[in-house]
Amino acid sequence: MMHRKKHTGSDRASPYLFDDSSTSNSADDGGAAKRKGRSRNMASSTALTVTNLTKNMCLPGVPVALKLVLFSFLAFALLMVLTAKARRAHFRYKHKNSEGGLIRGPGMPVPLVDQLKQKLHFQNGNSNLSGNDNSKNHHDSEDGDSAPALSSMEATKRMLAQPSKFVDAEKNLKRQLLQLLEKQTEEKKSQGKVDPNNSVLGVKISNRYLGEDLLPYPESKQAEGEWESKMNKRKDELRKQDDLEWKALMDQYNEVMVDYMEENEHADHRVGLHHDEPDVIDVIDSKPQKPQQQQPASNVKQVPSDDNTIWSAPLKKAGDDATILLKPAFGTHRPSSNAILVFAEGYDLSIYLSFVESLANTGYSGDVVFSISNESKLKSGVKEYLLSKSNSQSEEGVNIIAYEVEWTCFKKSGESARGSGEGMNNCKMTNVFGDAAGNPVDDPREPRPVATARYELYWIWSLQYSKESWLMLLDVRDVWFQLNPFEQVNTREKVTGELHLFGENADAVRIGSSAYNKGWLVTAYGRKTVSPYFNKPVICSGSTMGNQDAIETYLRAMVAQFDATSCKSKGCDQGFHNYLYYSGQLGKVDDEATSVGAISKLLVHEQGKGVINNLGALRTKPLKEWGMYDAEKELVLNWDGSTSPVAHQYDRDKEVNIMVKGKKKQFEQQWRLGKLNTA
């Protein structure tokens, strides 16, 4: 008979789970008592072993109470890990209407794509649900009641119940064509007994659903001509409807973009005007504007008589007796000089330094007119630097004139906004126009992107110069001067009426192959109107040059395009620019017989063959490989190897961008050193 080993407190614990004595090989008598004794031995040995292991291996010396706390924490952490997926699903169901199904902590931005999906789903999809349980569930959840989780089958049914314009149209088209197939089958069975004029065999069919009142096929061969006429008319109507729906969808997308930007509060507060610059934004505060003191009538800028019978002066929309109230914040125009007009609000000192200093280094002598942020929003050192370049007392050198414009901006929904929203918000100008007595009047135009409104500012500035003056309209952030931009025209006899436009590389991009350029034109004028231009080269609206009288006419035309189209997408100004040229409304190239207003001669320069070299489309390889950059001389070149007077969009090329950044640092060091020396 097996004897159980006695253990005392002084006995040394066995390193094994069971003692050797408990597993002896003594003979099995098969009795119940023996089995019961063995069970007791195993239980006793197990308990003893666990106690010893806990004492010797699991945090020896730590009080039992603390061990329990630690074990509880570990167990809770393990539980959280194992149930994370289930809790996430529960959260999504519970908060899907208020949070769009997104799990995020306080301060975490909602991803842009998810915001867009959420907005388009609720505005376009759920708004169409009515008179059924799905609609009821949706509205209930909006009122604060959590929608219950759906089973897979229920969710599928709900998805299939969602209306879909395109899917439903395809289904209806298929149903109607099946009816035609049945008619044709019956006719074949009649074996030629049907009058050929009433036959439906071989009739034309439409590949688009035209509605229930117009079948996608004629009733007979005889009615084919009348049906085809109706079909083409219906397709035109549907195409217009598609364009309107697409425009509405883009407006919703723009609103989501604005909301996303405001929620995440970008730090770089600059106005983005070039249409390939997603990184440049504007956050001009739209705080209540301080009323401007009434100006005496003697200080009101009188507009020249309106002898332009094609496009009226932009201020005429404010009234026949309207006047211009906008005046420079500092600086004075020199009417007989040439000038460069630039919208440049919100940039830091380095941008102004690179623009002005590279221009001054070419020997340029003329005005530079800037639109800048209000003084309270100017970046450090900007006003001090620009004032140092305000040189109206001398006829030589660079002379800067700066204007400060007050903006009131709105989201696409009409809500008040803090600024232009990276060019996507629509804005109105304040205290720019007035009545005959000098009292300010409201901006007569609808809110529009600042990139569109800037042409009104350019027009106001252009009135300060003589007809023979040469004016240039330029972007600011991505322009680098290498030669005097007016050197070539200064050596010629004085002329008037010339307008110069500058293209982008035609081999790299055409209007139809650029989603942006194509979209701006279609949005403003409709696909049918602009489709003939899809194979044309892109003409850049960020670089234009001409005599004052021609530029003034061109600016009237640009403002008139907004008045005619109300196109409020960021970038529509480039659509206006290309439309005016390709529609012939600015005249024909080198054809003085087709002069328009004061534009007596129109010239268009291919990329790399004019004063301004637009480089943005040449991104497939470095400019050096194109033969357009001399790294040793640090010069951007035209195709013929000559130096480009103005390099526009230089920052698309890595090597040139690094070179210009180095120059910017030098300019900034020189400026700060000069300040120290004069202090």
C-alpha positions as CSV (number, residue, x, y, z in Angstrom):
1,M,0.0,0.0,0.0
2,M,1.3,3.4,-1.0
3,H,2.0,5.8,1.8
4,R,1.6,9.6,1.4
5,K,4.7,11.6,2.1
6,K,4.4,14.0,5.0
7,H,5.5,17.6,4.4
8,T,6.4,20.0,7.0
9,G,7.2,23.7,6.9
10,S,10.9,22.9,7.0
11,D,10.7,20.4,4.1
12,R,12.3,21.6,0.8
13,A,9.8,21.9,-2.0
14,S,10.2,19.6,-5.0
15,P,11.1,21.3,-8.2
16,Y,8.6,19.1,-10.0
17,L,4.9,19.4,-10.2
18,F,4.4,16.1,-8.3
19,D,6.7,14.5,-5.8
20,D,8.4,11.3,-6.8
21,S,6.6,9.5,-3.9
22,S,3.2,10.4,-5.5
23,T,4.2,8.6,-8.7
24,S,5.7,5.4,-7.4
25,N,5.3,2.2,-9.4
26,S,3.7,0.1,-6.7
27,A,1.2,-2.4,-7.8
28,D,-2.4,-1.3,-8.6
29,D,-4.9,-3.2,-6.6
30,G,-7.8,-1.6,-8.6
31,G,-9.7,-0.5,-5.5
32,A,-11.7,2.7,-5.1
33,A,-9.7,3.6,-2.0
34,K,-6.5,3.6,-3.9
35,R,-8.0,5.9,-6.6
36,K,-9.4,8.2,-4.0
37,G,-6.0,8.4,-2.2
38,R,-4.2,9.1,-5.5
39,S,-6.6,12.0,-6.2
40,R,-6.0,13.5,-2.8
41,N,-2.3,13.2,-3.3
42,M,-2.4,15.0,-6.7
43,A,-4.6,17.9,-5.4
44,S,-2.3,18.3,-2.3
45,S,0.8,18.3,-4.4
46,T,-0.6,20.7,-7.0
47,A,-1.6,23.2,-4.3
48,L,1.8,23.0,-2.6
49,T,3.7,23.4,-5.9
50,V,1.7,26.5,-6.9
51,T,2.3,28.0,-3.4
52,N,6.0,27.4,-3.7
53,L,6.2,28.8,-7.2
54,T,4.3,31.9,-6.2
55,K,6.6,32.4,-3.2
56,N,9.9,31.7,-5.0
57,M,9.4,32.9,-8.6
58,C,6.5,35.5,-8.8
59,L,7.7,38.8,-7.4
60,P,9.3,37.4,-4.2
61,G,9.1,39.9,-1.3
62,V,6.1,41.9,-2.9
63,P,3.0,42.0,-0.6
64,V,0.1,39.8,-1.8
65,A,-2.3,42.9,-2.0
66,L,0.0,44.7,-4.4
67,K,0.4,41.5,-6.5
68,L,-3.4,41.4,-6.8
69,V,-3.5,45.0,-8.0
70,L,-0.8,44.3,-10.6
71,F,-2.5,41.1,-11.8
72,S,-5.8,43.0,-12.1
73,F,-4.2,45.7,-14.2
74,L,-2.6,43.2,-16.6
75,A,-5.8,41.3,-16.9
76,F,-7.7,44.5,-17.7
77,A,-5.1,45.5,-20.4
78,L,-5.4,42.0,-21.9
79,L,-9.2,42.4,-22.0
80,M,-8.9,45.7,-23.7
81,V,-6.7,44.3,-26.4
82,L,-9.0,41.2,-27.0
83,T,-12.2,43.3,-27.2
84,A,-10.8,46.3,-29.2
85,K,-12.3,45.2,-32.5
86,A,-15.8,44.7,-30.9
87,R,-15.7,48.1,-29.1
88,R,-14.6,49.9,-32.3
89,A,-17.5,48.4,-34.2
90,H,-19.9,49.4,-31.4
91,F,-18.5,53.0,-31.4
92,R,-19.0,53.3,-35.1
93,Y,-22.6,52.2,-34.9
94,K,-23.3,54.4,-32.0
95,H,-21.7,57.6,-33.4
96,K,-21.9,57.1,-37.1
97,N,-24.3,60.0,-37.8
98,S,-22.6,62.6,-35.5
99,E,-19.0,61.6,-36.2
100,G,-19.3,60.0,-39.6
101,G,-18.2,56.6,-38.2
102,L,-14.8,58.0,-37.3
103,I,-12.9,57.2,-34.1
104,R,-10.8,60.2,-33.1
105,G,-9.8,61.8,-29.9
106,P,-10.2,65.5,-29.0
107,G,-8.2,67.7,-31.4
108,M,-7.5,64.9,-33.9
109,P,-8.4,66.1,-37.4
110,V,-11.0,64.2,-39.4
111,P,-9.3,62.8,-42.5
112,L,-10.2,64.8,-45.6
113,V,-11.3,61.9,-47.7
114,D,-13.6,60.7,-44.9
115,Q,-15.0,64.2,-44.5
116,L,-15.8,64.3,-48.2
117,K,-17.4,60.8,-48.2
118,Q,-19.5,61.8,-45.2
119,K,-20.7,65.0,-46.6
120,L,-21.5,63.7,-50.0
121,H,-23.2,60.6,-48.5
122,F,-25.5,62.6,-46.3
123,Q,-26.3,65.4,-48.7
124,N,-26.7,63.3,-51.9
125,G,-27.7,59.9,-50.7
126,N,-29.7,60.1,-47.5
127,S,-31.5,63.3,-48.6
128,N,-33.1,61.2,-51.3
129,L,-34.5,58.7,-48.8
130,S,-38.1,59.4,-48.0
131,G,-41.2,57.6,-47.1
132,N,-39.4,54.5,-45.9
133,D,-37.8,53.0,-42.8
134,N,-34.3,54.0,-44.0
135,S,-35.2,57.6,-44.1
136,K,-36.9,57.3,-40.7
137,N,-33.8,55.7,-39.2
138,H,-31.6,58.4,-40.6
139,H,-33.6,61.3,-39.2
140,D,-34.0,59.6,-35.9
141,S,-30.3,59.3,-35.6
142,E,-29.8,62.9,-36.4
143,D,-32.1,63.8,-33.6
144,G,-29.7,62.1,-31.2
145,D,-31.0,58.5,-31.0
146,S,-28.4,56.0,-31.8
147,A,-29.2,53.8,-34.8
148,P,-29.2,50.1,-34.0
149,A,-26.5,47.9,-35.5
150,L,-27.6,46.3,-38.8
151,S,-27.1,42.7,-39.7
152,S,-25.3,41.9,-42.9
153,M,-28.5,41.1,-44.7
154,E,-30.3,44.2,-43.4
155,A,-27.4,46.4,-44.4
156,T,-27.4,44.8,-47.9
157,K,-31.1,45.5,-48.3
158,R,-30.6,49.1,-47.1
159,M,-27.8,49.6,-49.6
160,L,-29.9,48.2,-52.5
161,A,-32.7,50.5,-51.5
162,Q,-30.5,53.6,-52.0
163,P,-31.4,55.4,-55.2
164,S,-28.7,55.6,-57.9
165,K,-29.3,57.8,-60.9
166,F,-26.8,56.0,-63.2
167,V,-27.6,52.5,-62.1
168,D,-31.3,53.1,-62.4
169,A,-30.8,54.6,-65.8
170,E,-28.9,51.6,-67.0
171,K,-31.6,49.2,-65.7
172,N,-34.3,51.2,-67.4
173,L,-32.3,51.4,-70.7
174,K,-31.9,47.6,-70.5
175,R,-35.6,47.1,-69.9
176,Q,-36.5,49.3,-72.9
177,L,-34.0,47.6,-75.2
178,L,-35.4,44.2,-74.1
179,Q,-38.8,45.4,-75.3
180,L,-37.3,46.3,-78.7
181,L,-35.7,42.8,-78.8
182,E,-39.1,41.2,-78.2
183,K,-40.6,43.4,-81.1
184,Q,-37.9,42.4,-83.4
185,T,-38.3,38.7,-82.5
186,E,-42.0,38.9,-83.2
187,E,-41.3,40.6,-86.5
188,K,-38.9,37.9,-87.6
189,K,-41.5,35.3,-86.8
190,S,-44.0,37.0,-89.1
191,Q,-41.7,36.2,-92.1
192,G,-41.9,39.5,-93.9
193,K,-45.6,40.3,-93.4
194,V,-44.7,43.7,-91.7
195,D,-44.6,46.8,-93.9
196,P,-40.9,47.8,-94.3
197,N,-41.7,51.4,-93.3
198,N,-43.2,50.1,-90.0
199,S,-40.3,47.7,-89.4
200,V,-38.2,47.9,-86.2
201,L,-35.5,45.6,-87.6
202,G,-32.1,47.5,-88.0
203,V,-33.4,50.7,-86.4
204,K,-30.9,53.0,-84.7
205,I,-30.6,52.8,-80.9
206,S,-29.4,55.2,-78.2
207,N,-26.8,54.0,-75.7
208,R,-28.2,56.3,-73.1
209,Y,-31.5,56.3,-71.2
210,L,-33.6,59.2,-72.5
211,G,-36.5,59.0,-70.1
212,E,-39.9,57.2,-70.2
213,D,-41.4,59.6,-72.6
214,L,-38.7,59.0,-75.3
215,L,-37.6,55.4,-76.1
216,P,-34.0,54.7,-77.0
217,Y,-35.1,53.6,-80.4
218,P,-37.7,54.8,-83.0
219,E,-41.1,53.1,-83.3
220,S,-40.3,52.3,-86.9
221,K,-37.9,52.8,-89.8
222,Q,-40.1,55.6,-91.1
223,A,-40.0,57.5,-87.8
224,E,-36.2,57.2,-87.5
225,G,-35.4,60.8,-88.7
226,E,-37.9,62.5,-86.3
227,W,-36.7,60.2,-83.4
228,E,-33.1,61.1,-84.1
229,S,-33.8,64.8,-83.9
230,K,-35.6,64.4,-80.5
231,M,-32.8,62.1,-79.2
232,N,-30.1,64.7,-80.0
233,K,-32.1,67.4,-78.3
234,R,-32.7,65.3,-75.3
235,K,-29.0,64.4,-75.0
236,D,-28.0,68.1,-75.1
237,E,-30.5,68.7,-72.2
238,L,-29.1,65.8,-70.2
239,R,-25.5,66.9,-70.9
240,K,-26.3,70.4,-69.5
241,Q,-27.9,68.7,-66.5
242,D,-24.8,66.6,-66.0
243,D,-22.7,69.7,-66.1
244,L,-24.8,71.4,-63.4
245,E,-24.7,68.4,-61.2
246,W,-20.9,68.1,-61.6
247,K,-20.6,71.8,-60.7
248,A,-22.7,71.3,-57.6
249,L,-20.6,68.3,-56.7
250,M,-17.4,70.4,-57.0
251,D,-19.0,73.1,-54.9
252,Q,-19.6,70.6,-52.2
253,Y,-16.1,69.3,-52.5
254,N,-14.7,72.9,-52.2
255,E,-16.8,73.4,-49.1
256,V,-15.4,70.2,-47.5
257,M,-11.9,71.4,-48.3
258,V,-12.5,74.8,-46.7
259,D,-14.0,73.1,-43.5
260,Y,-11.0,70.8,-43.4
261,M,-8.5,73.6,-43.6
262,E,-10.3,75.7,-41.0
263,E,-10.5,72.7,-38.6
264,N,-6.9,71.9,-38.9
265,E,-5.7,75.5,-38.9
266,H,-2.7,75.5,-41.3
267,A,0.2,77.5,-40.0
268,D,1.3,79.0,-43.3
269,H,-1.1,81.9,-43.8
270,R,-0.6,83.1,-47.3
271,V,-2.8,83.7,-50.3
272,G,-2.4,81.1,-53.0
273,L,-2.9,82.5,-56.5
274,H,-1.0,80.2,-58.8
275,H,-3.2,77.3,-59.7
276,D,-0.5,74.7,-59.2
277,E,0.3,75.8,-55.6
278,P,-1.6,73.8,-53.1
279,D,0.8,74.7,-50.4
280,V,0.1,78.4,-50.6
281,I,-3.0,79.5,-48.6
282,D,-4.6,82.6,-47.2
283,V,-6.1,83.1,-43.8
284,I,-7.1,86.8,-43.8
285,D,-9.3,87.4,-40.8
286,S,-12.8,88.6,-41.6
287,K,-13.3,90.6,-38.4
288,P,-15.9,93.4,-38.5
289,Q,-14.4,96.2,-40.6
290,K,-13.9,99.6,-39.1
291,P,-15.9,102.2,-41.1
292,Q,-13.6,104.3,-43.1
293,Q,-14.0,108.0,-42.6
294,Q,-15.7,109.8,-45.4
295,Q,-13.3,111.2,-47.9
296,P,-13.7,114.6,-49.3
297,A,-14.8,114.7,-53.0
298,S,-11.6,116.4,-54.0
299,N,-9.6,113.3,-53.0
300,V,-11.7,110.9,-55.1
301,K,-9.9,109.3,-58.1
302,Q,-11.9,110.2,-61.2
303,V,-12.1,107.5,-63.8
304,P,-11.4,108.5,-67.5
305,S,-14.3,108.8,-69.8
306,D,-15.6,105.3,-70.8
307,D,-14.9,105.2,-74.5
308,N,-14.6,101.4,-74.5
309,T,-17.8,100.2,-76.1
310,I,-17.0,96.5,-75.7
311,W,-16.5,96.1,-71.9
312,S,-17.5,98.7,-69.5
313,A,-15.2,99.9,-66.7
314,P,-15.4,97.5,-63.7
315,L,-16.6,100.3,-61.3
316,K,-19.7,101.0,-63.4
317,K,-21.4,98.0,-61.8
318,A,-21.4,100.2,-58.6
319,G,-23.3,102.9,-60.4
320,D,-22.7,105.4,-63.3
321,D,-21.4,108.0,-60.9
322,A,-19.2,105.6,-59.0
323,T,-15.6,106.6,-58.1
324,I,-12.5,104.8,-56.8
325,L,-11.7,105.3,-53.1
326,L,-8.8,102.9,-52.9
327,K,-5.5,104.6,-52.2
328,P,-1.9,103.4,-51.6
329,A,-1.0,102.6,-48.0
330,F,2.4,104.1,-48.9
331,G,4.3,105.1,-52.0
332,T,3.4,107.2,-55.1
333,H,3.0,106.1,-58.7
334,R,5.2,107.6,-61.4
335,P,2.8,107.9,-64.3
336,S,5.4,107.9,-67.1
337,S,7.3,104.8,-65.9
338,N,6.8,101.1,-66.6
339,A,5.2,99.1,-63.8
340,I,4.9,95.5,-62.5
341,L,1.5,94.7,-60.9
342,V,1.5,92.0,-58.2
343,F,-1.1,90.6,-55.8
344,A,1.1,89.5,-52.9
345,E,-0.8,89.3,-49.6
346,G,0.4,87.4,-46.6
347,Y,4.0,86.3,-47.6
348,D,7.0,86.5,-45.4
349,L,10.0,88.8,-46.0
350,S,12.0,86.3,-48.1
351,I,9.4,86.3,-50.9
352,Y,9.4,90.1,-51.2
353,L,13.2,90.1,-51.0
354,S,13.7,87.6,-53.8
355,F,11.2,89.3,-56.1
356,V,12.4,92.9,-55.6
357,E,16.1,92.3,-55.2
358,S,16.4,90.0,-58.2
359,L,14.5,92.6,-60.2
360,A,16.7,95.5,-59.0
361,N,19.8,93.5,-59.9
362,T,18.7,93.5,-63.5
363,G,19.0,97.4,-63.6
364,Y,15.2,97.7,-63.8
365,S,14.0,101.3,-63.3
366,G,10.2,101.5,-62.7
367,D,7.3,100.9,-60.3
368,V,6.3,97.7,-58.5
369,V,2.8,97.8,-57.2
370,F,1.9,95.3,-54.5
371,S,-1.3,94.4,-52.8
372,I,-0.2,93.5,-49.2
373,S,-1.9,92.4,-46.0
374,N,-3.1,94.9,-43.5
375,E,-0.3,96.3,-41.4
376,S,-1.4,94.3,-38.3
377,K,-1.1,91.1,-40.3
378,L,2.2,91.8,-42.1
379,K,5.1,89.4,-41.3
380,S,8.1,90.7,-39.5
381,G,10.3,93.1,-41.5
382,V,8.0,93.3,-44.5
383,K,6.8,96.9,-44.2
384,E,10.2,98.2,-43.2
385,Y,11.8,96.6,-46.2
386,L,9.1,97.7,-48.7
387,L,9.2,101.3,-47.3
388,S,13.0,101.3,-47.9
389,K,12.3,100.7,-51.6
390,S,9.6,103.4,-52.0
391,N,11.5,105.8,-54.2
392,S,8.9,108.1,-55.8
393,Q,11.1,111.2,-55.5
394,S,13.6,109.9,-58.1
395,E,12.9,108.8,-61.7
396,E,15.5,106.1,-61.4
397,G,15.5,102.7,-59.7
398,V,12.8,100.5,-58.2
399,N,9.9,102.3,-56.7
400,I,7.4,100.3,-54.6
401,I,3.7,101.3,-54.1
402,A,1.7,99.2,-51.7
403,Y,-2.1,98.9,-51.3
404,E,-3.9,97.3,-48.3
405,V,-7.3,95.8,-49.2
406,E,-10.0,94.8,-46.6
407,W,-11.7,91.5,-47.5
408,T,-14.9,90.0,-46.1
409,C,-15.0,86.3,-47.0
410,F,-17.6,83.5,-47.0
411,K,-17.7,79.8,-47.3
412,K,-19.6,78.2,-50.3
413,S,-22.5,77.7,-48.0
414,G,-22.7,81.4,-47.3
415,E,-21.4,81.3,-43.8
416,S,-18.9,83.9,-42.7
417,A,-15.2,82.7,-43.0
418,R,-12.0,83.8,-41.5
419,G,-10.2,84.3,-44.8
420,S,-10.0,83.3,-48.4
421,G,-9.5,79.6,-47.4
422,E,-6.6,78.8,-49.8
423,G,-8.5,80.7,-52.5
424,M,-11.6,78.5,-52.1
425,N,-13.7,80.9,-50.1
426,N,-15.5,83.7,-51.9
427,C,-14.7,87.3,-50.8
428,K,-15.9,90.9,-51.2
429,M,-13.8,94.0,-51.2
430,T,-14.5,96.8,-48.7
431,N,-14.1,100.5,-49.2
432,V,-12.8,100.2,-52.7
433,F,-15.6,102.0,-54.6
434,G,-17.7,105.0,-53.6
435,D,-20.3,107.4,-54.9
436,A,-19.7,110.8,-56.5
437,A,-19.4,112.4,-53.0
438,G,-16.8,109.9,-51.9
439,N,-19.1,107.9,-49.6
440,P,-18.1,104.2,-49.6
441,V,-20.5,101.8,-51.4
442,D,-20.8,98.1,-51.1
443,D,-18.8,95.8,-53.4
444,P,-21.2,95.5,-56.3
445,R,-20.1,92.0,-57.2
446,E,-21.0,88.7,-55.7
447,P,-18.3,87.2,-53.4
448,R,-15.6,85.5,-55.5
449,P,-12.1,84.1,-55.0
450,V,-9.4,86.7,-54.4
451,A,-7.6,85.3,-57.5
452,T,-10.5,86.5,-59.5
453,A,-11.0,89.8,-57.7
454,R,-7.4,90.8,-58.1
455,Y,-8.0,91.8,-61.7
456,E,-10.2,94.6,-60.5
457,L,-7.3,95.8,-58.4
458,Y,-5.0,95.6,-61.4
459,W,-7.4,97.6,-63.4
460,I,-7.5,100.4,-60.7
461,W,-3.7,100.5,-60.6
462,S,-3.4,100.5,-64.4
463,L,-5.2,103.9,-64.5
464,Q,-2.2,105.6,-62.9
465,Y,0.0,105.2,-66.0
466,S,0.3,106.7,-69.4
467,K,-0.7,104.8,-72.6
468,E,2.9,104.3,-73.6
469,S,3.9,102.7,-70.3
470,W,4.6,99.0,-70.3
471,L,2.8,97.0,-67.6
472,M,3.4,93.4,-66.5
473,L,1.0,91.2,-64.4
474,L,2.9,88.5,-62.5
475,D,2.6,86.0,-59.7
476,V,5.0,86.7,-56.9
477,R,6.0,83.5,-55.1
478,D,7.6,81.7,-58.0
479,V,9.1,84.5,-60.1
480,W,12.9,85.1,-60.5
481,F,14.2,88.0,-62.6
482,Q,17.5,87.5,-64.6
483,L,17.2,90.5,-67.1
484,N,15.3,93.7,-67.2
485,P,11.8,92.5,-68.2
486,F,11.2,95.6,-70.4
487,E,14.7,95.8,-71.9
488,Q,13.6,94.5,-75.3
489,V,10.6,96.9,-75.6
490,N,12.5,99.9,-74.2
491,T,14.9,99.8,-77.1
492,R,12.1,100.1,-79.6
493,E,10.2,103.2,-80.7
494,K,7.3,104.0,-78.4
495,V,4.1,102.2,-79.2
496,T,0.6,101.8,-77.8
497,G,-2.0,99.0,-77.9
498,E,0.3,95.9,-77.7
499,L,-0.8,92.9,-75.6
500,H,1.6,90.0,-75.0
501,L,0.4,86.6,-73.7
502,F,2.7,83.7,-72.7
503,G,2.0,80.0,-73.2
504,E,3.0,76.9,-71.3
505,N,4.8,74.0,-73.0
506,A,2.4,72.7,-75.7
507,D,4.1,69.3,-75.9
508,A,3.7,68.7,-72.2
509,V,0.2,69.9,-71.7
510,R,-2.9,70.9,-73.6
511,I,-6.2,72.2,-72.3
512,G,-8.0,68.9,-72.8
513,S,-5.2,66.9,-71.1
514,S,-5.2,69.1,-68.1
515,A,-8.1,68.3,-65.7
516,Y,-7.7,71.8,-64.1
517,N,-7.7,73.9,-67.2
518,K,-10.4,71.9,-68.9
519,G,-12.5,72.0,-65.8
520,W,-12.2,75.8,-65.4
521,L,-13.4,76.4,-68.9
522,V,-16.2,73.9,-68.8
523,T,-17.4,75.2,-65.4
524,A,-17.5,78.8,-66.7
525,Y,-18.8,78.4,-70.3
526,G,-20.1,74.8,-70.7
527,R,-18.5,71.9,-72.6
528,K,-20.2,72.6,-75.9
529,T,-18.7,76.1,-76.1
530,V,-15.1,75.3,-75.1
531,S,-14.6,71.8,-76.5
532,P,-13.0,73.2,-79.7
533,Y,-10.2,74.5,-77.5
534,F,-9.3,71.2,-75.8
535,N,-6.4,70.5,-78.2
536,K,-5.0,74.0,-77.8
537,P,-1.9,75.0,-75.7
538,V,-2.5,76.5,-72.3
539,I,-2.0,80.2,-72.0
540,C,-0.8,81.2,-68.5
541,S,-2.9,83.9,-66.7
542,G,-0.1,84.4,-64.2
543,S,2.1,86.3,-66.7
544,T,0.8,89.0,-69.1
545,M,2.5,92.1,-70.5
546,G,1.4,95.0,-72.6
547,N,1.0,98.8,-73.0
548,Q,-1.2,100.5,-70.5
549,D,-4.1,101.0,-72.8
550,A,-4.1,97.3,-74.0
551,I,-3.7,96.0,-70.4
552,E,-6.5,98.2,-69.3
553,T,-8.8,96.8,-72.0
554,Y,-7.7,93.2,-71.2
555,L,-8.5,93.8,-67.5
556,R,-12.0,95.1,-68.3
557,A,-12.5,91.9,-70.3
558,M,-11.3,89.7,-67.4
559,V,-13.7,91.3,-64.9
560,A,-16.5,91.1,-67.4
561,Q,-16.0,87.3,-67.7
562,F,-16.8,86.9,-64.0
563,D,-19.9,89.2,-64.4
564,A,-21.1,87.0,-67.3
565,T,-20.4,83.5,-65.9
566,S,-20.4,83.9,-62.1
567,C,-17.7,81.2,-62.1
568,K,-16.5,81.0,-58.5
569,S,-14.1,78.1,-58.6
570,K,-10.5,78.8,-57.6
571,G,-8.7,79.0,-61.0
572,C,-11.6,80.3,-63.1
573,D,-9.5,83.3,-64.0
574,Q,-7.2,81.1,-66.0
575,G,-10.3,79.8,-67.8
576,F,-11.4,83.4,-68.5
577,H,-7.9,84.2,-69.8
578,N,-7.8,81.2,-72.3
579,Y,-11.4,81.7,-73.4
580,L,-10.8,85.4,-74.3
581,Y,-7.9,84.4,-76.4
582,Y,-9.2,81.4,-78.2
583,S,-12.7,82.9,-78.8
584,G,-11.0,85.8,-80.6
585,Q,-12.4,88.4,-78.2
586,L,-8.9,89.9,-77.8
587,G,-8.3,90.0,-81.5
588,K,-6.2,87.8,-83.7
589,V,-2.4,87.3,-83.4
590,D,-0.4,89.8,-85.4
591,D,-3.5,91.0,-87.2
592,E,-4.0,94.7,-86.6
593,A,-7.1,94.7,-88.7
594,T,-8.9,92.8,-85.9
595,S,-8.1,95.2,-83.1
596,V,-10.4,95.1,-80.1
597,G,-10.9,98.3,-78.0
598,A,-7.4,99.7,-77.3
599,I,-5.7,96.4,-78.2
600,S,-4.3,97.1,-81.6
601,K,-1.8,94.2,-81.7
602,L,-2.0,90.8,-80.0
603,L,1.1,88.6,-79.6
604,V,1.3,85.1,-78.1
605,H,4.7,83.7,-77.1
606,E,5.4,80.0,-77.0
607,Q,7.0,78.6,-73.8
608,G,10.7,79.4,-73.7
609,K,10.5,81.9,-76.6
610,G,9.6,85.2,-74.9
611,V,10.3,87.6,-72.1
612,I,8.5,85.3,-69.6
613,N,9.4,81.6,-69.5
614,N,6.7,79.5,-67.9
615,L,8.4,76.4,-66.7
616,G,5.6,74.6,-64.7
617,A,4.8,71.9,-67.3
618,L,8.4,70.7,-67.7
619,R,8.3,68.4,-64.7
620,T,9.1,65.1,-66.3
621,K,12.9,65.7,-66.0
622,P,15.2,68.4,-64.7
623,L,15.5,71.7,-66.6
624,K,19.2,70.9,-67.1
625,E,18.3,67.9,-69.2
626,W,15.9,70.0,-71.2
627,G,18.8,72.3,-71.9
628,M,17.0,75.1,-70.1
629,Y,19.3,75.6,-67.1
630,D,23.0,76.5,-67.0
631,A,24.1,75.3,-63.6
632,E,27.6,76.9,-63.9
633,K,26.2,80.3,-64.6
634,E,23.1,79.7,-62.5
635,L,20.8,80.9,-65.4
636,V,17.5,79.7,-66.7
637,L,17.6,79.6,-70.5
638,N,15.2,79.9,-73.4
639,W,15.1,77.2,-76.1
640,D,17.6,79.1,-78.2
641,G,20.2,79.2,-75.3
642,S,19.6,82.9,-74.5
643,T,18.9,84.0,-70.9
644,S,15.2,84.1,-69.9
645,P,14.5,87.6,-68.6
646,V,11.8,86.3,-66.3
647,A,11.8,82.7,-65.0
648,H,8.2,81.8,-63.9
649,Q,7.4,78.6,-61.9
650,Y,11.1,78.0,-61.4
651,D,10.4,76.2,-58.1
652,R,9.1,73.1,-59.9
653,D,12.8,72.3,-60.7
654,K,14.8,71.1,-57.7
655,E,18.2,72.4,-58.7
656,V,16.9,75.9,-59.7
657,N,14.8,76.0,-56.5
658,I,17.9,75.3,-54.4
659,M,19.8,78.0,-56.2
660,V,17.1,80.6,-55.6
661,K,16.8,79.6,-52.0
662,G,20.5,80.3,-51.5
663,K,20.1,83.7,-53.1
664,K,17.2,84.5,-50.8
665,K,19.3,83.8,-47.8
666,Q,22.0,86.1,-49.2
667,F,19.4,88.9,-49.7
668,E,18.1,88.5,-46.2
669,Q,21.5,88.6,-44.7
670,Q,22.4,91.7,-46.7
671,W,19.2,93.4,-45.7
672,R,19.7,92.7,-42.0
673,L,23.3,93.7,-42.1
674,G,22.4,96.9,-43.8
675,K,19.9,97.6,-41.1
676,L,22.5,97.1,-38.4
677,N,25.0,99.3,-40.2
678,T,22.5,102.2,-40.5
679,A,21.2,101.8,-36.9
